[in-house]
Amino acid sequence: MSKYDPLWEHIKKLNKEEIKLNFEDIKKVLSFDIDHSFLNFKKELEKFGFEVGKISLKDKTVIFKKLSKWYFTYIIKERLCLSFWINI
């Protein structure tokens, strides 16, 4: 589990095409300020059907965008997990 999972779940729950959150809103969800490590974790959001669009340090906002792809995970007999994207 990632330290950013509560934020990813929050974004997924909002389920909008584009979501703009300021740093304070994000802090309320996470209970901590985002820092440079956020950049290393942002790819995790794809598993929830979203991506990080624009990060504005000036405005202290992050824009999240819903992906137009679906993420699938299959678990096969040998318990190997295969994940891939399908364009719709």
Phi, psi and omega in degrees: 000134181272154177293344180264000180305319177301324178290317180298317179296320179298315180296316178300319181294323178295323172049053175247162179296321179219134182232127178246118179240139174273167184300327179292320177299318180295320179297322178297322180286318186270336187071020173203158178285145173284152179222195182298336179296338177306322180297328179283336184261347189297335178294337178299332184297335179301329178296341180259005177086017181226168174221159175278123180275276183238137173250120179250110176288328179295310181272350183057051180225158173229134176255128178249138182237140178287135179283148176265023179235162176245139181259125180242142175233128177244139173248117182263175187314318182279011180063027174272133182260122178248129180235140179201165179257145174236126176283138179243000000 
